[in-house]
Amino acid sequence: MLIQLIGFIALLFVILSFQKNKRNEILFFIVIAQVLFAIHFGLLGAYTAMSANIIAVFRGIVYIKRKERIFLYIFILLFLISGYVTWEGYRSILPVVAMVVETIGFWLHNTKYIRIINLIPRPMWLSYNIMAGSIAGIVCEFFVLGSLIVGMMRFDRKTPSHSP
């Protein structure tokens, strides 16, 4: 129960993140969620997801502070290496690809595109969470999807122009 509770607390921070309309605020809440998810997945024995979330914590911190493109490539490489080192069979491909896509998405500065690109990893994380037995992770993906859609509706829709 404690393992799943940690995941559900992480879920709360993920939901809050996509309700922000500033890149650094999104990243701040994502970093907190990824610390908690790293602990959650480590306790589940899902080491590819644990290592991916640990790397993602550093990615978020660096992305908040630095803008150099080299960091984009460094983090993509680190996710690929972590997938190789923590190989759990073919299921390890899912969080690695998901994190590579998220790394590209979070690199962007336009929050609209951050939300759009973050739709892509959802099925990958959902599948991995099912295989890893992460109830919190499964629920998280549905809430993240909903949160992304709500964020898109709140911030990304063009408001129709009103003519007199």
N, C-alpha and C positions, 0 to 999 in steps of 0.2 A: 504494500500500500504506500509506503514511504517513497518508493521509487517512482510510482505513478504520480504521487502528489507533487514531487519535484518537477515532473514533466508538465503537470497542469499549471503550476506557478509560472513555468517558462512560457506556456501557452498564453497566459495573461499578458506578458510583455510583448509577445509577437503580435497579438491583436492590437495592443496599444500602438505599436510601432507604425502600422500602416494607416493609422488614423491621424498621423502627423503629416504636415505639409512642408516640412523642412528636412532636407537630406540628413543633416547631422542629428536631428531628433529621431528620425527613423533608425539611423545607425546606432544611436545610444541605446534605444530600447532593444534592438536586435542583439547587441553585444550582451546585455544582461540575460536575455533569453538563451543565447548560445552557451553562456557559462552554465546555466542550469541544465540545458539539454546535454551538455558534455558530461555532467555528473550523472544525469538520468541514464544516458546510453551506456556509460561506463559501468554503472551498477547492473544494467541488463546484460552486460557482456557483448554489447554491439559496438565493437571497437573501431570499425570504420567510421561510423557515425560519431562516436566520441572524438576521435582524432580530427574529423572534419569540423566539428563544432569548436574544438580547441583552436584550430587554425583560423576559423572564422571569427573568433574573439579578437585575435590579433589583427585580422583583416579589417574589422570594424574600427578598431582603435587607430590603425594606420590611415584608413580612409577618412576618418574625421580630421586627422592632423595634416596629412600629406596629399598632394595632388599629382605627383609624378606617375606617369604611365607605367614605369618599370614595375611598380608595386602590383599592378593588375597582372602582369605576366609572372611575377614571383609567386603570387598566391595561387594562380592557376597551376603552376608547376608543383607547389607544395601540396595541393589537393590531389594531384595525380600521384605524387610520391606516397602520400599517406594511404591512398587506396591500394597501392602495390604492397606497402609494408604491412598493412592490417588486413590483407586479403581474406575474406570470409566466403569465398566462392563468388559466383556471378552476382549475388545480391550486392556486393561491394561496389559494383559499377553505378548503382542507383544514387547513393549519396554523393559519390565523386562527381558525376555529371551534374547533379542538382546543384552542388556547391560551385562548380565552374560557371554554370549559368547565373547563379545568384551573384557570384563575384563580378561578372560582367554587368549585371543589372545594378548592383550597388555602386559600381564605379561611376555610373552616369550621375549627372547632377540634376536632371529634370525628374522630379518626383513622379510625374505621370509615367515616364518610361521605366522608372524603378518598379512601380506597381505592375505595369504590363509584363515586363520580363519575369517578374517573380510569380506570375501565373504558371510559367513553363515547368518549374521544378515540383509543383504540387503533386502530380501523379507519381513522380519518382519517389518522393518522400513518403507518400501514402503507401506505396507498394513495399518499400523498405520497412516502414513501421509495422506493417502487418507481419512481415517475415520475422522481425526482431521482437515482436510481442509488446510493442510500445503502445499501450492503450492511449496514453496521453498524446503520443505522436500522431496516432490515427485521428483522434478528435481534433488535434491541433490543425491538421491539414484542412479539415472542413471549415474550421473557424478562420484560418488564414485566407482561404479562398473567399469566404464571406467578407472578411475584413478588407481584402483587396478590392472586392467589388464595391463595398460601401465607400471605401476611400476614393475609388474611381468616380462614383456617383457624386460624392461631396466635392471633390477637387478638380476632376479631370474633364467633366462634361463642359462643353461650351454652352453658355447660357444664350438663349435666343435673343437677338436684338429686338427691342421694342420700338416700333415706329409710331409716331403720334397720330 
